[in-house]
Structures are given as C-alpha cells and as structure tokens.
C-alpha cells in the first residue's frame, strides 16, 4: 500500500475499508489479513478514500444508525 503514500503497517492484504462518521469527525479503519489472521488498522481519511476509489469494498457508518448508510462492494 506504499503507492498510496501511507504504508499500512502490518497488513499484507486489504480486505475492506470502514469509515465511521462521528460528531468529532470521520474515523477510518482498514481490515485485512496478515499471516492468515484478521487485523484492523486505523488509517487517515485520504488513504481510506483512495482505497475506495481503487475499488476496495467499503462501508460508511453513522453512529445513530446501526446499519450501514452506504456500502460499496
């Protein structure tokens, strides 16, 4: 993931991106695998949106709603 400008430490393969819209601002995480183990890492919003633009499955959530408000597969 170094081509995005921000290396995602400890993630060998990105599975999906989650963006949570909070009152304090968006909080973004990448969920992926490393050595056959699921792992989650925080990432900046720019990295999350760049991954979404490349077609990585993503979910955008709002805390007042327990369901995803927008999803892309």
N, CA and C atoms as an extended XYZ file, in Angstrom:
219
Properties=species:S:1:pos:R:3:atomname:S:1:resname:S:1:resid:I:1 pbc="F F F"
N         0.804       -1.189        0.000 N   UNK     1
C         0.000        0.000        0.000 CA  UNK     1
C         0.853        1.262        0.000 C   UNK     1
N         2.134        1.127       -0.193 N   UNK     2
C         3.009        2.293       -0.209 CA  UNK     2
C         2.726        3.216       -1.378 C   UNK     2
N         2.107        2.692       -2.446 N   UNK     3
C         1.808        3.548       -3.587 CA  UNK     3
C         0.778        4.622       -3.247 C   UNK     3
N         0.047        4.453       -2.150 N   UNK     4
C        -0.912        5.464       -1.716 CA  UNK     4
C        -0.245        6.579       -0.926 C   UNK     4
N         1.018        6.423       -0.611 N   UNK     5
C         1.731        7.444        0.132 CA  UNK     5
C         1.780        7.189        1.623 C   UNK     5
N         0.921        6.308        2.128 N   UNK     6
C         0.890        5.993        3.553 CA  UNK     6
C         0.938        4.484        3.696 C   UNK     6
N         2.047        3.928        4.192 N   UNK     7
C         2.088        2.481        4.369 CA  UNK     7
C         1.132        2.028        5.480 C   UNK     7
N         0.465        0.936        5.252 N   UNK     8
C        -0.417        0.362        6.262 CA  UNK     8
C         0.377       -0.733        6.946 C   UNK     8
N         0.895       -0.423        8.097 N   UNK     9
C         1.800       -1.311        8.813 CA  UNK     9
C         1.088       -2.568        9.277 C   UNK     9
N         1.677       -3.713        8.978 N   UNK    10
C         1.190       -4.986        9.485 CA  UNK    10
C         0.062       -5.609        8.700 C   UNK    10
N        -0.342       -5.028        7.579 N   UNK    11
C        -1.420       -5.592        6.770 CA  UNK    11
C        -0.824       -6.080        5.454 C   UNK    11
N        -0.945       -7.389        5.209 N   UNK    12
C        -0.432       -7.958        3.972 CA  UNK    12
C        -1.427       -7.806        2.825 C   UNK    12
N        -2.711       -7.943        3.138 N   UNK    13
C        -3.754       -7.878        2.116 CA  UNK    13
C        -4.961       -7.143        2.683 C   UNK    13
N        -5.382       -6.077        2.007 N   UNK    14
C        -6.533       -5.287        2.456 CA  UNK    14
C        -7.811       -5.987        2.021 C   UNK    14
N        -8.720       -6.184        2.972 N   UNK    15
C        -9.999       -6.821        2.681 CA  UNK    15
C       -11.103       -5.810        2.439 C   UNK    15
N       -11.221       -4.810        3.322 N   UNK    16
C       -12.234       -3.782        3.177 CA  UNK    16
C       -11.904       -2.579        4.042 C   UNK    16
N       -12.630       -1.500        3.800 N   UNK    17
C       -12.429       -0.227        4.493 CA  UNK    17
C       -13.711        0.132        5.227 C   UNK    17
N       -13.572        0.643        6.460 N   UNK    18
C       -14.734        1.113        7.224 CA  UNK    18
C       -14.507        2.572        7.607 C   UNK    18
N       -15.498        3.401        7.319 N   UNK    19
C       -15.468        4.807        7.720 CA  UNK    19
C       -16.660        5.044        8.631 C   UNK    19
N       -16.387        5.502        9.846 N   UNK    20
C       -17.446        5.828       10.806 CA  UNK    20
C       -17.544        7.343       10.906 C   UNK    20
N       -18.733        7.859       10.656 N   UNK    21
C       -18.962        9.295       10.745 CA  UNK    21
C       -19.385        9.630       12.164 C   UNK    21
N       -18.517       10.306       12.890 N   UNK    22
C       -18.792       10.676       14.276 CA  UNK    22
C       -18.920       12.189       14.387 C   UNK    22
N       -19.418       12.646       15.520 N   UNK    23
C       -19.536       14.084       15.742 CA  UNK    23
C       -18.175       14.769       15.716 C   UNK    23
N       -17.153       14.072       16.150 N   UNK    24
C       -15.802       14.639       16.183 CA  UNK    24
C       -15.095       14.547       14.829 C   UNK    24
N       -15.699       13.868       13.867 N   UNK    25
C       -15.108       13.711       12.540 CA  UNK    25
C       -15.060       12.251       12.139 C   UNK    25
N       -14.664       11.971       10.908 N   UNK    26
C       -14.629       10.582       10.442 CA  UNK    26
C       -13.474        9.802       11.061 C   UNK    26
N       -13.741        8.535       11.359 N   UNK    27
C       -12.720        7.609       11.861 CA  UNK    27
C       -12.661        6.457       10.879 C   UNK    27
N       -11.463        6.193       10.349 N   UNK    28
C       -11.313        5.209        9.278 CA  UNK    28
C       -10.429        4.046        9.719 C   UNK    28
N       -10.806        2.851        9.278 N   UNK    29
C       -10.035        1.643        9.561 CA  UNK    29
C        -9.951        0.783        8.309 C   UNK    29
N        -8.862        0.070        8.194 N   UNK    30
C        -8.681       -0.930        7.144 CA  UNK    30
C        -8.689       -2.289        7.825 C   UNK    30
N        -9.464       -3.201        7.264 N   UNK    31
C        -9.495       -4.567        7.771 CA  UNK    31
C        -8.837       -5.440        6.715 C   UNK    31
N        -7.882       -6.238        7.151 N   UNK    32
C        -7.162       -7.086        6.220 CA  UNK    32
C        -6.611       -8.306        6.908 C   UNK    32
N        -5.675       -8.950        6.241 N   UNK    33
C        -5.074      -10.158        6.798 CA  UNK    33
C        -3.566      -10.018        6.852 C   UNK    33
N        -2.997      -10.726        7.786 N   UNK    34
C        -1.560      -10.861        7.891 CA  UNK    34
C        -1.274      -12.249        8.451 C   UNK    34
N        -0.557      -13.009        7.700 N   UNK    35
C        -0.213      -14.382        8.110 CA  UNK    35
C        -1.436      -15.175        8.560 C   UNK    35
N        -2.478      -15.132        7.727 N   UNK    36
C        -3.724      -15.876        7.965 CA  UNK    36
C        -4.517      -15.387        9.177 C   UNK    36
N        -4.290      -14.179        9.605 N   UNK    37
C        -5.001      -13.644       10.760 CA  UNK    37
C        -5.650      -12.319       10.380 C   UNK    37
N        -6.914      -12.129       10.788 N   UNK    38
C        -7.599      -10.862       10.532 CA  UNK    38
C        -7.010       -9.786       11.425 C   UNK    38
N        -6.852       -8.594       10.871 N   UNK    39
C        -6.279       -7.489       11.619 CA  UNK    39
C        -6.956       -6.191       11.168 C   UNK    39
N        -7.062       -5.248       12.083 N   UNK    40
C        -7.678       -3.958       11.794 CA  UNK    40
C        -6.696       -2.852       12.155 C   UNK    40
N        -6.541       -1.881       11.262 N   UNK    41
C        -5.611       -0.774       11.488 CA  UNK    41
C        -6.288        0.552       11.177 C   UNK    41
N        -6.052        1.568       11.997 N   UNK    42
C        -6.574        2.899       11.671 CA  UNK    42
C        -5.777        3.510       10.524 C   UNK    42
N        -6.455        4.262        9.670 N   UNK    43
C        -5.809        4.942        8.547 CA  UNK    43
C        -6.403        6.341        8.416 C   UNK    43
N        -5.673        7.254        7.788 N   UNK    44
C        -6.223        8.583        7.535 CA  UNK    44
C        -7.373        8.533        6.526 C   UNK    44
N        -8.211        9.541        6.539 N   UNK    45
C        -9.339        9.610        5.616 CA  UNK    45
C        -8.869        9.582        4.162 C   UNK    45
N        -7.766       10.241        3.858 N   UNK    46
C        -7.247       10.260        2.481 CA  UNK    46
C        -6.903        8.855        1.998 C   UNK    46
N        -6.321        8.045        2.858 N   UNK    47
C        -5.985        6.671        2.486 CA  UNK    47
C        -7.245        5.845        2.281 C   UNK    47
N        -8.218        6.015        3.173 N   UNK    48
C        -9.471        5.268        3.054 CA  UNK    48
C       -10.200        5.613        1.759 C   UNK    48
N       -10.271        6.884        1.419 N   UNK    49
C       -10.962        7.260        0.187 CA  UNK    49
C       -10.186        6.829       -1.054 C   UNK    49
N        -8.853        6.820       -0.975 N   UNK    50
C        -8.053        6.341       -2.103 CA  UNK    50
C        -8.287        4.852       -2.326 C   UNK    50
N        -8.390        4.084       -1.247 N   UNK    51
C        -8.685        2.652       -1.375 CA  UNK    51
C       -10.078        2.443       -1.965 C   UNK    51
N       -11.047        3.241       -1.516 N   UNK    52
C       -12.403        3.146       -2.056 CA  UNK    52
C       -12.403        3.444       -3.556 C   UNK    52
N       -11.633        4.452       -3.972 N   UNK    53
C       -11.561        4.823       -5.386 CA  UNK    53
C       -10.952        3.711       -6.225 C   UNK    53
N       -10.102        2.900       -5.625 N   UNK    54
C        -9.487        1.771       -6.342 CA  UNK    54
C       -10.363        0.535       -6.352 C   UNK    54
N       -11.537        0.617       -5.714 N   UNK    55
C       -12.475       -0.499       -5.778 CA  UNK    55
C       -12.458       -1.431       -4.590 C   UNK    55
N       -11.760       -1.073       -3.511 N   UNK    56
C       -11.757       -1.903       -2.312 CA  UNK    56
C       -13.150       -1.826       -1.680 C   UNK    56
N       -13.769       -2.954       -1.324 N   UNK    57
C       -15.080       -2.914       -0.665 CA  UNK    57
C       -15.035       -2.023        0.575 C   UNK    57
N       -16.115       -1.280        0.779 N   UNK    58
C       -16.119       -0.331        1.886 CA  UNK    58
C       -17.497       -0.189        2.497 C   UNK    58
N       -17.509        0.302        3.739 N   UNK    59
C       -18.732        0.558        4.475 CA  UNK    59
C       -18.595        1.913        5.144 C   UNK    59
N       -19.647        2.730        5.038 N   UNK    60
C       -19.692        4.016        5.733 CA  UNK    60
C       -20.812        3.914        6.751 C   UNK    60
N       -20.483        4.203        8.010 N   UNK    61
C       -21.471        4.056        9.094 CA  UNK    61
C       -21.651        5.367        9.828 C   UNK    61
N       -22.847        5.549       10.340 N   UNK    62
C       -23.164        6.692       11.183 CA  UNK    62
C       -23.591        6.138       12.539 C   UNK    62
N       -23.105        6.707       13.654 N   UNK    63
C       -23.381        6.116       14.970 CA  UNK    63
C       -24.861        6.107       15.355 C   UNK    63
N       -25.679        6.987       14.812 N   UNK    64
C       -27.088        6.994       15.182 CA  UNK    64
C       -27.871        5.906       14.468 C   UNK    64
N       -27.239        5.229       13.542 N   UNK    65
C       -27.894        4.190       12.779 CA  UNK    65
C       -27.012        2.937       12.847 C   UNK    65
N       -27.569        1.831       13.299 N   UNK    66
C       -26.748        0.624       13.459 CA  UNK    66
C       -26.479       -0.069       12.133 C   UNK    66
N       -27.220        0.288       11.077 N   UNK    67
C       -26.992       -0.299        9.762 CA  UNK    67
C       -26.067        0.602        8.960 C   UNK    67
N       -25.349        0.044        7.995 N   UNK    68
C       -24.550        0.890        7.105 CA  UNK    68
C       -25.450        1.835        6.324 C   UNK    68
N       -25.059        3.105        6.218 N   UNK    69
C       -25.846        4.066        5.458 CA  UNK    69
C       -25.444        4.056        3.996 C   UNK    69
N       -24.274        3.586        3.693 N   UNK    70
C       -23.841        3.455        2.301 CA  UNK    70
C       -22.823        2.331        2.245 C   UNK    70
N       -22.924        1.506        1.254 N   UNK    71
C       -21.978        0.402        1.116 CA  UNK    71
C       -21.637        0.228       -0.344 C   UNK    71
N       -20.439       -0.196       -0.583 N   UNK    72
C       -19.985       -0.454       -1.949 CA  UNK    72
C       -19.251       -1.774       -1.955 C   UNK    72
N       -19.618       -2.640       -2.854 N   UNK    73
C       -18.937       -3.932       -2.933 CA  UNK    73
C       -18.228       -4.096       -4.239 C   UNK    73
